[in-house]
Amino acid sequence: MNAPKIVMYGEPGCPDVYIAQWIMKLSNIDYHYINIQEDQSAAAEVRDHNDGREKVPTIQFPDGSILTEPSVHQLHQKLSPLGYNIGLLAWLIGAWRWLLFCGFAVWLLLDMLSNF
């Protein structure tokens, strides 16, 4: 008997879905992807879990718990007890907004300091 998989509900073109997929793939996590634009029953299930909204990614875990639009930190907190490890590259991909902000802040600070 196969162990239940993690199920990720998403739709094409959503950057957060691509990031979650990259994190899962780079961390060697076996999951099943369902495109809610092609599967209306899956879309209804996503709406049921998200107050009538089709928020993606919505990720369902084998224990029945669900994360909607999770951050890298939330994924790490959920996956670690299940025996999965999010590697550094996966974390960096998931934290791109934070890294972009920090890079901009450092650039701005260096630019200000160079004017003194």
N, C-alpha and C positions, 0 to 999 in steps of 0.2 A: 504494500500500500504506500503510495506517495504521500509525503508530508505536504500539508497545504502551503501554497505559495503566497507571497506578498502580491497583492493586486494593485496596480496603479491605473487609475482612470485619468485620461487626459484627452487632449485634442491637438491636432497639428497646428503649428504656428504659435503655440504658447511658449514663451521663453522659459517660464518656470518649470514646465513639463520637461523641456530639453535638459535643463540643469538637473532635475531629479533623476532623469534617465542616465545622464552621464555619471552622477554620483553612484547610482546602483551598479552600472556596468563597471566603472573603475574600481569599485569595492567588491566585485565578483559576487553580487547578490542576485540570486535567482528570483525573478519576478515575472508576473504576467501583465502585459499592457493591454488596456481596452480603450479604444477610441470611442468616446461618447457621441461623436458625430455620426458614427456608423452603427451604433448599438443603442437603440432608444430605451431599452430596459435598463441598461447601464447608466444612461443619462438620467433616468428617473431615480435610480438608486443614489446617484450623486446629489440630485436635488433633495432627496429625502434626508440626507446627512448634512446638508448645508442650507437649511432654511429656505428651500425653494430655488436656490441659485446653483448654477452649474460651475462651481469653483473647481479649478484644476491646477495642479495635480491634487487629487484626492487619493490617498493611499490607505488600503485596508490590509491589516496584518493578520497572521494566522490566529492570533488570540481574539480576533474580532474588533480590536481597537482601530481607530481611524485618525489619520492626520490629514488636514486640508492645508494646502499651500505651505508645507512645512519649511522651516529654515534648516540649514545644515546642522545647526546645534540640536534642533528638535529631532531630526533624523538620527543623529548620532546617539542621543539619549534613548531613543526607541530601539535602535538596532543593536547597540552594545549588549544589553541584557540577552538578546536573542543569539549572541555569539558572532555578530558581524562587526567588522572594523572598517570605518571610513578612513581611507588613506589620505595622506597629505595632499596629493594632486586632486582628489575628489573634493576635499574640503576647500582647496583654493578655487576650484571651479564654482563651487556653490557659494563662496564668499566674494564673488566678483564685485558686487556693489560696494561692499566694505573696503575692498582693496582699491577700487577706483577712487573712493572718497579719500582714503589715506594718501594715495598717490597725488591727488589734486592738492590736498592740504600741505604735503611736503613741498610740492612744486611752488605753491603760493608762498610758503614760508621762505624758501630759498630765494624766490624772486624779490620778496620784501627785504631780505637781508642783503642782497646784492646791491640794493639802492642806497645803502648806508655808506 
